[in-house]
């Protein structure tokens, strides 16, 4: 029985990480852990490739594939080299990224404690955090918020884990003055200021403000208004141009297949001039 289990374990690991550049994490149990060159992986393993990182996977079948960040990919030899299970979030889009992507504690230096449900525990690199967790930091910590951005907190401080920590819009045009409240009172801002989901913008009399959401939607206001930053309520959010999101490729699709996430909708089609049939709907990204 032991021998059979040993053979089974060997057979399930069907690829090697031939090279790893930058931060690449492997989901194991309930957390993401850093990987290194030479590490073996199996079909169904999930890799989170951070922005600027790159990993080369060589399957025992001889097939090779290189994935570059920022993306999450499921290892699958059957679809190599068509990049099975590849899901690329629209970085910087809608309220900190796509649903279902975890908030990851990617790096720790010094002492970091996590408080959840009223109890502290020692934080570990790769740990999956939850909205509402509290971090007691004495050193330096980096958190990746749902693939949308990474924020470094340094020093001795207490940090609240907030899924809305990443900006979703930018103050594109400003005539006169504008003030923003992100939970600690209104303060003056200038053109180019990045706005988080739920922030309030006060537009004084005779001022003009225009904000551009990262999903392609724009909103503008003139004088004596207090407005909330919310991409889902932007009136033309559903009409965001395709170019604002990164195409996602799933198993059994060809390079002619185009899958683009726009807001909460999905556009699936075929590039003109091809005869390839439309594949079945892709699996829901976990």
C-alpha positions as a Markdown table, in Angstrom:
| # | Residue | x | y | z |
|---|---|---|---|---|
| 1 | Unk | 0.0 | 0.0 | 0.0 |
| 2 | Unk | 2.8 | 2.4 | 0.9 |
| 3 | Unk | 4.5 | 1.6 | -2.4 |
| 4 | Unk | 1.3 | 2.3 | -4.3 |
| 5 | Unk | 0.8 | 5.6 | -2.6 |
| 6 | Unk | 4.4 | 6.6 | -3.4 |
| 7 | Unk | 3.9 | 5.8 | -7.1 |
| 8 | Unk | 0.6 | 7.8 | -7.1 |
| 9 | Unk | 2.3 | 10.8 | -5.5 |
| 10 | Unk | 5.0 | 10.7 | -8.1 |
| 11 | Unk | 2.6 | 10.3 | -11.0 |
| 12 | Unk | 0.5 | 13.3 | -9.9 |
| 13 | Unk | 3.4 | 15.7 | -10.1 |
| 14 | Unk | 3.7 | 16.0 | -13.8 |
| 15 | Unk | 5.7 | 19.3 | -14.4 |
| 16 | Unk | 8.6 | 21.3 | -13.1 |
| 17 | Unk | 9.1 | 25.0 | -12.6 |
| 18 | Unk | 12.1 | 25.4 | -14.9 |
| 19 | Unk | 12.6 | 29.0 | -14.0 |
| 20 | Unk | 11.0 | 31.5 | -11.6 |
| 21 | Unk | 11.6 | 35.2 | -11.8 |
| 22 | Unk | 10.0 | 37.6 | -9.3 |
| 23 | Unk | 7.2 | 36.7 | -6.9 |
| 24 | Unk | 5.3 | 33.5 | -7.8 |
| 25 | Unk | 3.0 | 31.9 | -5.3 |
| 26 | Unk | 1.4 | 28.4 | -5.2 |
| 27 | Unk | -1.9 | 27.8 | -3.4 |
| 28 | Unk | -1.5 | 25.1 | -0.8 |
| 29 | Unk | -4.1 | 24.3 | 1.8 |
| 30 | Unk | -5.5 | 27.6 | 2.9 |
| 31 | Unk | -2.7 | 29.9 | 1.8 |
| 32 | Unk | -0.3 | 30.9 | -1.0 |
| 33 | Unk | 3.3 | 30.0 | -0.5 |
| 34 | Unk | 6.4 | 31.2 | -2.5 |
| 35 | Unk | 7.8 | 28.8 | -5.1 |
| 36 | Unk | 11.3 | 28.3 | -6.4 |
| 37 | Unk | 13.0 | 27.1 | -9.5 |
| 38 | Unk | 13.1 | 23.3 | -9.7 |
| 39 | Unk | 9.8 | 22.8 | -7.7 |
| 40 | Unk | 7.5 | 20.1 | -9.0 |
| 41 | Unk | 3.8 | 20.8 | -9.6 |
| 42 | Unk | 0.7 | 18.9 | -10.5 |
| 43 | Unk | -2.4 | 19.3 | -12.7 |
| 44 | Unk | -4.9 | 21.4 | -10.8 |
| 45 | Unk | -2.2 | 23.4 | -8.9 |
| 46 | Unk | -2.9 | 27.1 | -8.9 |
| 47 | Unk | -0.2 | 29.7 | -9.4 |
| 48 | Unk | -0.5 | 33.4 | -8.6 |
| 49 | Unk | 2.0 | 35.3 | -10.7 |
| 50 | Unk | 2.6 | 38.7 | -9.4 |
| 51 | Unk | 3.0 | 41.8 | -11.6 |
| 52 | Unk | 6.5 | 41.8 | -13.1 |
| 53 | Unk | 7.1 | 38.1 | -12.4 |
| 54 | Unk | 7.5 | 35.2 | -14.8 |
| 55 | Unk | 7.5 | 31.4 | -14.5 |
| 56 | Unk | 8.4 | 28.7 | -17.1 |
| 57 | Unk | 6.7 | 25.4 | -16.6 |
| 58 | Unk | 8.0 | 22.3 | -18.4 |
| 59 | Unk | 5.6 | 19.3 | -18.4 |
| 60 | Unk | 7.0 | 15.7 | -18.4 |
| 61 | Unk | 5.4 | 15.3 | -21.8 |
| 62 | Unk | 7.9 | 17.9 | -23.1 |
| 63 | Unk | 5.4 | 20.7 | -23.5 |
| 64 | Unk | 6.6 | 24.1 | -22.2 |
| 65 | Unk | 4.8 | 27.3 | -21.3 |
| 66 | Unk | 5.8 | 30.6 | -19.9 |
| 67 | Unk | 3.4 | 32.7 | -17.9 |
| 68 | Unk | 4.0 | 36.4 | -17.0 |
| 69 | Unk | 2.3 | 38.4 | -14.3 |
| 70 | Unk | -0.1 | 39.6 | -13.3 |
| 71 | Unk | -2.4 | 36.6 | -13.5 |
| 72 | Unk | -3.6 | 33.4 | -11.8 |
| 73 | Unk | -3.2 | 30.1 | -13.7 |
| 74 | Unk | -4.3 | 26.5 | -13.1 |
| 75 | Unk | -1.7 | 23.9 | -14.2 |
| 76 | Unk | -3.2 | 21.6 | -16.9 |
| 77 | Unk | -1.1 | 19.4 | -19.2 |
| 78 | Unk | -4.0 | 18.5 | -21.4 |
| 79 | Unk | -4.3 | 22.0 | -22.7 |
| 80 | Unk | -0.7 | 23.0 | -22.9 |
| 81 | Unk | 0.3 | 25.2 | -24.7 |
| 82 | Unk | -3.2 | 26.8 | -24.9 |
| 83 | Unk | -2.8 | 28.1 | -21.3 |
| 84 | Unk | -5.6 | 26.2 | -19.7 |
| 85 | Unk | -7.5 | 27.8 | -16.9 |
| 86 | Unk | -5.7 | 31.1 | -17.4 |
| 87 | Unk | -7.5 | 34.0 | -15.8 |
| 88 | Unk | -6.2 | 37.5 | -16.1 |
| 89 | Unk | -7.9 | 40.1 | -13.9 |
| 90 | Unk | -8.3 | 43.7 | -15.1 |
| 91 | Unk | -5.6 | 45.2 | -12.9 |
| 92 | Unk | -6.7 | 48.2 | -11.1 |
| 93 | Unk | -10.3 | 47.8 | -12.0 |
| 94 | Unk | -13.6 | 47.8 | -10.1 |
| 95 | Unk | -13.3 | 47.9 | -6.3 |
| 96 | Unk | -10.0 | 46.2 | -6.0 |
| 97 | Unk | -10.2 | 43.4 | -8.5 |
| 98 | Unk | -12.4 | 40.5 | -9.5 |
| 99 | Unk | -14.6 | 38.6 | -7.1 |
| 100 | Unk | -13.2 | 35.4 | -5.6 |
| 101 | Unk | -9.5 | 36.5 | -5.7 |
| 102 | Unk | -7.9 | 36.4 | -2.3 |
| 103 | Unk | -6.3 | 39.1 | -0.3 |
| 104 | Unk | -2.7 | 37.7 | 0.2 |
| 105 | Unk | -0.1 | 38.6 | 2.7 |
| 106 | Unk | 2.8 | 38.4 | 0.3 |
| 107 | Unk | 5.8 | 39.6 | 2.4 |
| 108 | Unk | 6.7 | 40.0 | 6.0 |
| 109 | Unk | 9.7 | 41.6 | 7.7 |
| 110 | Unk | 9.7 | 41.8 | 11.5 |
| 111 | Unk | 6.7 | 41.0 | 13.7 |
| 112 | Unk | 3.1 | 40.8 | 12.3 |
| 113 | Unk | 0.0 | 39.6 | 14.1 |
| 114 | Unk | -3.4 | 39.0 | 12.6 |
| 115 | Unk | -6.5 | 39.7 | 14.6 |
| 116 | Unk | -9.6 | 37.8 | 13.5 |
| 117 | Unk | -12.8 | 37.1 | 15.4 |
| 118 | Unk | -11.2 | 38.8 | 18.5 |
| 119 | Unk | -8.1 | 36.6 | 18.6 |
| 120 | Unk | -4.5 | 37.3 | 17.5 |
| 121 | Unk | -2.3 | 34.8 | 15.7 |
| 122 | Unk | 1.1 | 35.1 | 14.1 |
| 123 | Unk | 0.9 | 36.0 | 10.5 |
| 124 | Unk | 2.7 | 33.9 | 7.8 |
| 125 | Unk | 3.8 | 34.8 | 4.3 |
| 126 | Unk | 1.2 | 33.6 | 1.8 |
| 127 | Unk | -1.6 | 33.7 | 4.3 |
| 128 | Unk | -5.1 | 34.5 | 2.9 |
| 129 | Unk | -6.5 | 37.5 | 4.7 |
| 130 | Unk | -10.2 | 38.5 | 5.1 |
| 131 | Unk | -11.9 | 41.8 | 4.8 |
| 132 | Unk | -12.1 | 43.2 | 8.3 |
| 133 | Unk | -8.9 | 41.5 | 9.6 |
| 134 | Unk | -6.6 | 43.7 | 11.7 |
| 135 | Unk | -2.8 | 43.6 | 11.4 |
| 136 | Unk | -0.5 | 44.6 | 14.3 |
| 137 | Unk | 2.7 | 45.5 | 12.4 |
| 138 | Unk | 6.1 | 46.0 | 13.9 |
| 139 | Unk | 8.4 | 46.0 | 10.9 |
| 140 | Unk | 7.2 | 45.8 | 7.3 |
| 141 | Unk | 4.4 | 43.9 | 5.5 |
| 142 | Unk | 3.1 | 43.8 | 1.9 |
| 143 | Unk | -0.5 | 42.9 | 1.1 |
| 144 | Unk | -1.8 | 42.1 | -2.4 |
| 145 | Unk | -5.4 | 43.1 | -2.6 |
| 146 | Unk | -7.2 | 40.7 | -5.0 |
| 147 | Unk | -4.6 | 41.1 | -7.7 |
| 148 | Unk | -5.5 | 44.8 | -8.2 |
| 149 | Unk | -2.6 | 46.4 | -6.2 |
| 150 | Unk | 0.0 | 45.7 | -3.6 |
| 151 | Unk | 0.4 | 48.0 | -0.6 |
| 152 | Unk | 3.4 | 48.1 | 1.8 |
| 153 | Unk | 2.8 | 49.1 | 5.4 |
| 154 | Unk | 6.0 | 49.9 | 7.4 |
| 155 | Unk | 6.7 | 50.8 | 11.0 |
| 156 | Unk | 4.8 | 50.2 | 14.2 |
| 157 | Unk | 1.1 | 50.5 | 13.4 |
| 158 | Unk | -2.2 | 48.8 | 13.3 |
| 159 | Unk | -3.7 | 48.2 | 9.8 |
| 160 | Unk | -7.3 | 47.3 | 8.9 |
| 161 | Unk | -7.6 | 44.9 | 5.9 |
| 162 | Unk | -10.0 | 46.6 | 3.6 |
| 163 | Unk | -11.0 | 45.0 | 0.2 |
| 164 | Unk | -11.6 | 48.6 | -1.0 |
| 165 | Unk | -7.9 | 49.6 | -0.4 |
| 166 | Unk | -7.0 | 49.9 | -4.1 |
| 167 | Unk | -8.0 | 52.9 | -6.2 |
| 168 | Unk | -10.7 | 52.4 | -8.8 |
| 169 | Unk | -10.7 | 55.9 | -10.5 |
| 170 | Unk | -8.6 | 59.0 | -11.1 |
| 171 | Unk | -9.5 | 62.7 | -10.9 |
| 172 | Unk | -9.1 | 63.4 | -14.6 |
| 173 | Unk | -10.1 | 67.0 | -14.9 |
| 174 | Unk | -10.3 | 69.8 | -12.3 |
| 175 | Unk | -11.4 | 73.4 | -12.7 |
| 176 | Unk | -11.4 | 75.2 | -9.4 |
| 177 | Unk | -11.2 | 73.1 | -6.2 |
| 178 | Unk | -12.2 | 69.6 | -5.1 |
| 179 | Unk | -12.2 | 67.9 | -1.7 |
| 180 | Unk | -12.2 | 64.1 | -1.0 |
| 181 | Unk | -13.3 | 62.2 | 2.2 |
| 182 | Unk | -12.0 | 58.7 | 2.5 |
| 183 | Unk | -13.2 | 58.2 | 6.0 |
| 184 | Unk | -11.1 | 60.8 | 7.9 |
| 185 | Unk | -12.7 | 64.0 | 6.7 |
| 186 | Unk | -12.5 | 66.1 | 3.6 |
| 187 | Unk | -9.1 | 67.2 | 2.3 |
| 188 | Unk | -8.1 | 69.2 | -0.9 |
| 189 | Unk | -6.9 | 67.2 | -3.9 |
| 190 | Unk | -5.4 | 67.9 | -7.2 |
| 191 | Unk | -5.8 | 66.6 | -10.8 |
| 192 | Unk | -4.4 | 63.1 | -11.0 |
| 193 | Unk | -5.5 | 62.0 | -7.5 |
| 194 | Unk | -6.5 | 58.4 | -7.3 |
| 195 | Unk | -9.8 | 57.6 | -5.7 |
| 196 | Unk | -10.9 | 54.5 | -3.8 |
| 197 | Unk | -14.3 | 52.9 | -3.9 |
| 198 | Unk | -16.7 | 54.6 | -1.5 |
| 199 | Unk | -14.8 | 57.9 | -1.3 |
| 200 | Unk | -16.8 | 61.1 | -1.3 |
| 201 | Unk | -16.0 | 64.0 | -3.6 |
| 202 | Unk | -17.1 | 67.5 | -2.7 |
| 203 | Unk | -17.4 | 69.9 | -5.6 |
| 204 | Unk | -17.6 | 73.6 | -4.5 |
| 205 | Unk | -19.6 | 76.2 | -6.3 |
| 206 | Unk | -18.1 | 77.2 | -9.7 |
| 207 | Unk | -15.9 | 74.2 | -9.7 |
| 208 | Unk | -15.9 | 71.4 | -12.4 |
| 209 | Unk | -14.7 | 67.9 | -11.6 |
| 210 | Unk | -14.4 | 64.8 | -13.9 |
| 211 | Unk | -13.3 | 61.4 | -12.8 |
| 212 | Unk | -12.3 | 58.5 | -15.0 |
| 213 | Unk | -12.9 | 55.0 | -13.7 |
| 214 | Unk | -10.4 | 52.3 | -14.6 |
| 215 | Unk | -13.2 | 50.3 | -16.2 |
| 216 | Unk | -13.6 | 53.0 | -18.9 |
| 217 | Unk | -16.5 | 55.0 | -17.4 |
| 218 | Unk | -16.4 | 58.7 | -16.8 |
| 219 | Unk | -18.4 | 61.0 | -14.6 |
| 220 | Unk | -18.5 | 64.8 | -14.4 |
| 221 | Unk | -20.1 | 67.3 | -11.9 |
| 222 | Unk | -20.4 | 71.1 | -11.7 |
| 223 | Unk | -20.6 | 72.9 | -8.4 |
| 224 | Unk | -22.2 | 72.4 | -5.0 |
| 225 | Unk | -22.4 | 68.6 | -5.0 |
| 226 | Unk | -21.1 | 65.8 | -2.8 |
| 227 | Unk | -20.8 | 62.6 | -4.8 |
| 228 | Unk | -19.8 | 59.1 | -4.1 |
| 229 | Unk | -17.1 | 57.1 | -6.0 |
| 230 | Unk | -18.8 | 53.9 | -7.2 |
| 231 | Unk | -18.0 | 52.2 | -10.5 |
| 232 | Unk | -21.1 | 50.1 | -10.5 |
| 233 | Unk | -23.3 | 53.2 | -10.5 |
| 234 | Unk | -21.4 | 55.0 | -13.2 |
| 235 | Unk | -24.1 | 55.5 | -15.9 |
| 236 | Unk | -22.1 | 54.2 | -18.8 |
| 237 | Unk | -20.0 | 51.5 | -17.0 |
| 238 | Unk | -21.5 | 48.7 | -19.1 |
| 239 | Unk | -20.3 | 50.5 | -22.3 |
| 240 | Unk | -16.6 | 50.4 | -21.3 |
| 241 | Unk | -14.4 | 49.8 | -24.3 |
| 242 | Unk | -13.0 | 46.3 | -24.7 |
| 243 | Unk | -9.4 | 47.7 | -24.6 |
| 244 | Unk | -9.8 | 48.5 | -20.9 |
| 245 | Unk | -9.6 | 44.9 | -19.8 |
| 246 | Unk | -7.1 | 42.2 | -20.5 |
| 247 | Unk | -8.4 | 39.2 | -22.6 |
| 248 | Unk | -8.7 | 35.9 | -20.6 |
| 249 | Unk | -7.9 | 32.6 | -22.2 |
| 250 | Unk | -9.5 | 29.3 | -21.0 |
| 251 | Unk | -8.8 | 25.7 | -21.9 |
| 252 | Unk | -10.0 | 24.4 | -25.3 |
| 253 | Unk | -10.1 | 28.0 | -26.7 |
| 254 | Unk | -8.1 | 29.0 | -29.7 |
| 255 | Unk | -6.2 | 32.3 | -30.1 |
| 256 | Unk | -9.1 | 33.6 | -32.1 |
| 257 | Unk | -11.4 | 33.4 | -29.1 |
| 258 | Unk | -11.8 | 36.6 | -27.3 |
| 259 | Unk | -13.1 | 36.7 | -23.7 |
| 260 | Unk | -13.2 | 40.1 | -22.1 |
| 261 | Unk | -14.7 | 41.0 | -18.7 |
| 262 | Unk | -16.5 | 44.4 | -18.8 |
| 263 | Unk | -17.8 | 45.4 | -15.4 |
| 264 | Unk | -20.0 | 42.5 | -14.3 |
| 265 | Unk | -20.7 | 41.3 | -17.8 |
| 266 | Unk | -18.8 | 39.0 | -20.2 |
| 267 | Unk | -18.3 | 39.4 | -23.9 |
| 268 | Unk | -17.4 | 36.2 | -25.7 |
| 269 | Unk | -16.8 | 36.1 | -29.5 |
| 270 | Unk | -14.7 | 35.0 | -32.4 |
| 271 | Unk | -12.2 | 37.2 | -34.3 |
| 272 | Unk | -13.7 | 37.9 | -37.8 |
| 273 | Unk | -12.3 | 35.8 | -40.6 |
| 274 | Unk | -12.0 | 32.5 | -38.6 |
| 275 | Unk | -14.2 | 29.4 | -38.8 |
| 276 | Unk | -13.5 | 28.2 | -35.3 |
| 277 | Unk | -16.7 | 27.3 | -33.4 |
| 278 | Unk | -17.6 | 29.1 | -30.3 |
| 279 | Unk | -16.3 | 26.9 | -27.4 |
| 280 | Unk | -18.6 | 26.0 | -24.5 |
| 281 | Unk | -18.9 | 28.6 | -21.7 |
| 282 | Unk | -15.7 | 28.8 | -19.6 |
| 283 | Unk | -15.6 | 27.7 | -16.0 |
| 284 | Unk | -16.3 | 30.3 | -13.4 |
| 285 | Unk | -13.1 | 31.8 | -12.1 |
| 286 | Unk | -12.8 | 30.8 | -8.5 |
